[in-house]
Amino acid sequence: MTRARARLSVEAQRDDASIAWVNGLQATGSAHEECVVALHALLLRVARHEVARRAGSLQLGGPELEDVAQQATDDAIMAIRRRVTEFRGESRFTTWAFRFVIFEVSTKMGRHFWRERRAVWDEDAWERLPSGLADSPELRVEQRELFSTLRRAIDVDLTPLQRRVFVAIALNEVPMDAFARELGVNRNALYKTLFDARRKLRTSLLAAGHSRPYPISATR
């Protein structure tokens, strides 16, 4: 068999598999139920993998991980059943379906993050900023003066939105994707806000005589 024929054979099988999924979801009775059960098992494996991959930053584990995976899979199945007629065959059906469960995992883990950890403007947050300074009395004094200037600049020079974004991402280490969902904006818009805030703060620190604005350049 030539390469071209082999490729056509694979593509035909792929189309047949996608058509079988679509037909099963649009069927009734036992055929429909069997298709849903098979798809649920497939998506649950994807959900478990995605939850485990993201779990470290959110300090999740044990039964809680499985609960998120199960909920994400259940909701993804419901969405796919509602929107199965939108499948156009531009990719394999399973690839199309995986996007639903990954979206649900992302949404649910983002909500969990905001239940457990809010962006807080507090003293402890400053201890989490990387200093980049050596451990010496002179440099520790410089660090304290720099942080004092930075705090004033955050209060005075930033807009309320810029202040909220900088405090959340730079001080509280909130994942950008989770914070974007909380604000209802896309990642690019959030990154632009953070970029503008950093630029303002860097200008303020340099104007105050701090030639090495570590907390600004070191934040994500």
N, C-alpha and C positions, 0 to 999 in steps of 0.2 A: 504494500500500500504506500502511495506517495505521501509526502508531507502534507500536501494540499488536501488530499482525501482524508488523511488522518485528522487534520484540523476540522474539516467539515463534519466528520463523524463525531468528534468531541462536541462541537457546537450544536449538532442535532440532538445529542444526548442531553446537553445542558438545557436546550429549549424544552425537550420532553419532560425533564424533571421540573422545570419551572411551571410548565403547563399543568403537570400533575398536581403541584401544590395549589395553584389557582383553582383548578377544577374541584379539588377536595374541599377547599374553603368555601366554595360557592355551592357545594352539594348540600344535600339534606340527609337526615337520618344517620345511620351508622358510618357511612362514608365520610361525612363531615366530622363526626366526633373522632374517628380514627386519625384523620388528618390533623385536627387540633391537638390531640394528644402527642402525635409525633413532632409537630412543630414546637409545642411547649417544651418537650424534652430537649430538642435541639437548642432552643433559645435559652433555656435554663443553664446549659453548659456555658454558653457565651456570657450570660449574666454573671455566673459564678466567677469566671475568669476575670471579667471586667471589675467586679467588686473587689476581688482579691488584689488586683493590680493597683486600685485606688485606695485601699484600706489603710496603708501605712500613714499617710498624711492626716487621716481623720481619726486615727487610733480606734478603729473598729476591730472587732474580732468575735469569734465564736458564733453563737446562735444569731447574733445581730446581723452578721454578714449574710447568713442564709436567708434571713427574713427579708433583707433588702433585695437579694437576688430573686426570691420567689415573687415579691410584690412587683418588681420591675418586669419579670416575665409575664405575669398575669395581665398587667396593664398593656404591655407590648402586644400580647395576643389580641386583646380587645381592640386596640388601635388598628392592627393589621386586618382583622375581620371587617372592620368598618371601611377600610380604605383599600381593600384588595383589588377593587376595580380600577384603582389608579396605577397599578403595576403595568408598565409598558414594555417590559422585556429588554430594557437597555442594559441590564446586568442580570446575573442569576437571581432568581427569586430569593434564595437564602441570603445573598448579599444585601438585597433590598430590605429583607426582614430584620437582618442584624442591626441595621441602623435604628430601628424602633427600640430594640431592647437596650442598646447602648445609650440612646437618648434617655430612656427611663432610668437607667442606673445613674447616669450623670445627674439627672434632676433630683432623684431621691437622696443621693449622697450629698448633694448641695444643700438640700433642706435639712438633712441631719446636721451638717456643719453649722448651719445658722441656729439650730436649736441648742447646740452644745457650746458654741463659741462665737461671741459677738466681738466686733471691733471696738475695743475700749481704749480711751485716752487716759492712761494711768501712768504712775511712776514706774511700775515694773516693766512696762513696754520698752522703756529706754534701755534697760539692761539687755534687751535682746538685740539692740542695734550693734552690728559689728563695728569695732572701733578702728581696727587696723593699726593700732598704736602699740609701741613696746611698753613693757611693764616697768616704768620708771616714774618717780614722783613728778618730774617736770612735765612729762608727756601726759600723765593723768590729770594734771591741772589744765593743760591745754585741751584735753578731751572734755572736761567739765565745762570750760568756757565755750567750746564749740557747741556742745549740746544746749547750753543756755541760750546762745544766739539762735540756734536752730529752732528751739521752742518758740521764741519770740517771733521768728520769721513765719512759722506755721500759723500762729495766731493772727498775725497782722497782714502778711503778704498773700496768703492763699484765699481763694474763694471758698465758701462753705463746702462745695462739692470737691474741690481739689484737696481741702483739708481732710475730708472724710475718706477719700480714696488713699491719700498718702498714709494716714494713720492706720487704715485697715491693712494695706498691702506691705508697707515698709516697716511698721512697728508691730503689727499683730500677725504678720505672715499669713494673711488670708489668701487662699488660692485665687488667682485672677478670674478663672472661669466661674467659681462659686460666687464671687462678689459681683461679677457682671450679671449673673442671673438674679441676684438679690436686688440690684438696681434696675433691672429690666432694660439693660443696654447690651450692645454687642462688645466683644473683646477689644476690637479696634478702637471704639470710642473710649473705652475705659483706659486703654493704654495711652491714648492721646492725652487724656486728663492727667494721668500719672506723669507723663513726659513733661507736660507744661508745669506741673507742680514742682518736679525736680529742678527744672530750669530756673524757676523763680527762686527756689531755696538756694540753689548753687550761687546765683547772682547775689543774693542777700549775704551769704557767708563770705563770699569773696570781697564784697564791699565792706564787710566788718573786719577784714584783715586776715581771714582764715584761708590760706592758700591751698589747703588740702582738705576739702569737704568730704571726709570719709563716709559719713552716714548716707550722703546723697548718692555717691558713686557706687556704694556697695550694695544698695537695696536693689530688689529685683525689678 
